[in-house]
Amino acid sequence: MMEYDTFPFKLFYKILQDDSNIEKIGRSSGENEKIWEKIKSEYRQRHPSIKEKKLLSAYKKVLTESIRTNRDITLLRYLLTEPENLEQLYKELKIPFNQNEVERLKYLEVEIDKGKQKLEIFNAQLKQIEEEIEEESEEGGIDIVKINEAIASLTLVGFPINDFETLTCGQYDAYSKVAQRKASQQKNGTKR
């Protein structure tokens, strides 16, 4: 089965530009789909977009705040039924303990309200990022001319690319990283 490192770079972008190009992989329809999904998955793992990183961060915020709020709600329920010997429980949950039961309840209520407000904000941010990613994917707009220009720029940096059609995704990634490193070194005035 084809892998990202050996998959033709231009074909990758042609399929991204137009799904009907998937048939150019040259296998049966079902096999082409499996290969393409695997290639896209590997690409996403190696090249997460800024928006995907933001999305992951937003998911983490929502999950973390949800866990924290649920912890506080559970503790509040426990307090209302078993109000004795709580100091150790508070310590384990890393929540400040107050000897005054009313103050403990007030503190938890405030924390729960804060958590709910944060969850609303984080969920709104998450939804906005998801919508932006969806809009971006609907726009598409991958221009094969720009892909050719990107490959050509690598030849100007000194990489021997004789046939643009046979360049693989793995080769392109490796050349690009080395070219970026060279450019960064030149920009900083250092040579290695």
N, C-alpha and C positions, 0 to 999 in steps of 0.2 A: 504494500500500500504506500502511496506517495506521502511524503512528509513535508512540513513547512520548509526545511532546509533545502530540499531538492525540487520544490515546486517552482515552475517558471514565474519569475517576478512580474512580467507584463501580463501574463494570463491571470495572475492573482488580481491585478487591478482592473483588467477587462471584465472579470466576473463580478467584482465589486460594482463596477459601473453599470453592468447589465447582466442580471441573473441568467438570461438565456445563453450566455457564453459558457455556462457550466458544462454544456455538452462538448466543449473543446477539450475537456480533460481526457475524453476518448474512451471512456468505459461505459458500462450500462448505466441507465438513468439512476437507479438506486445506488449503485456504487459511486457514481459521480457525486451524489448528494452526501454520502458518508465521507468521502474524501474531502469535499469542500468544507463540511462542518468541522472536521478535524483540523484542517489547515487554518480556518478562521479562529478556532479555539486556541491553537498554538500562537497565532499572531497576536491575539488579545492578551495572552499571558506575557508575551515578550514586549508588547508595545501598548500598555494601557494608556488610553488618552487621558488628558487632564480631567475631562468630564467624568470618565469612568473612575478615576481616582477620587474625585469629589463625591461621586455616587457611593463608592465604597465607604468613604469617610462618613457620609450622611447616614448610611445604613448602620454603621458602628455607633454613631451618636444616638440614633433612635433606639437601638437595641440596649445600649448601656443605660440610657435614661429610663427605658421601660423596666429593666431589671431593678434599677435603684428604686423606682417608684413602687413597683410591686413588692419589693422588700419592705419598704416603709409601710405600705398598706397592710401587709401580713403581720408586721410587728404591731401595728396599731390594733388590729383585731386580737392578737395574742394578749396585748396589754389589757384589753377590755375584759378578757376572760381569766387570765392568770397574772395578776399584778404583782406577784412576789418573786424574789430571787432573779431579778432581771439584769442586774449589773453585769454579770458574766456574758449574758446574751448580747447586750449592747456592745460590750468590748469586742466580742467576736465579729459583730456586724460593723464595727468601726463607726459607731454612732455615739456622740457624746451622751453620757448618762447624767441625769439630774435626779437627786433624791426626791424631789417634789413630783408627785404623780401628775398633777395638773400641768406643771411645766413640761413634763415629758410628753404628755398628750398634745399640748399646744405646739411643741417643737415638731412632732411628727406630722401634725396637720399642716403646718407651714411648709415642711419639706415635701409633703405629698402635693400640695397646691403648686409649689415651685416646679416639682417634677412634671406635673400635668401640663403646666405652661411651657416648659422646655420641650416636652414631647410634641405639643402642638406646633411649636416653632420648627423643631427638627423635622417633623413630618411634612410641614409646608416646604421646607428647604429641599427635602428629598423629592417631593412631588415636582418641584420646579426643575430640579436637575434632570429627573426622568423625562419631563416634557421637553427640555432643551435637547437632550440626547435623541429623543424621538424625532423632533423637528429637524435636527441635523442629519439624521439618517434618511429622512424623507427627501431632503434637498439633494442628497447624493453628491453630484458635481465632481466626480473624479475625472479629470481630463487626461487622456492618454498622451497628449502633447507635453503636459507637465511631467509625466512619468518619463518620457523620452529625454526631456531636458535634465531631469534629475540623474538619469543614467549617464548622459553626455557629460555632465559636470564631474562625474567620477573619473571619466577618461581624462579630463583636463587636469585633475589632481595627480594623475599618473597611474591609474589602475587600468590594466589591459582588458578592455571589454570589446571584443571583436564583433560579437553578435548579440545585439540587444534582446533578441528573442530567446536565447538560451541562458541568459543570466538568471540564476535562481534567487529566491527570496533570502536564503541563507547567505549567499555571496553578497547580495546587495547590502544586507544588514552589516556584515563584516566590513566591507569596503566603506560604508557610511560611517561606522564607528571610528575606523582608523582615520578617515578624512576629517571627521569632527575633532578628533584628538590632535591631528596635525594643525588644523585651523586654530584650535585653542592654544596650542603651544606657540604658534606664530604670533597670535594676538598678545600673548603674555611675554613674548620675546625669549622663550626658552626653547632649547632643542634637546632631543633625546636620541 
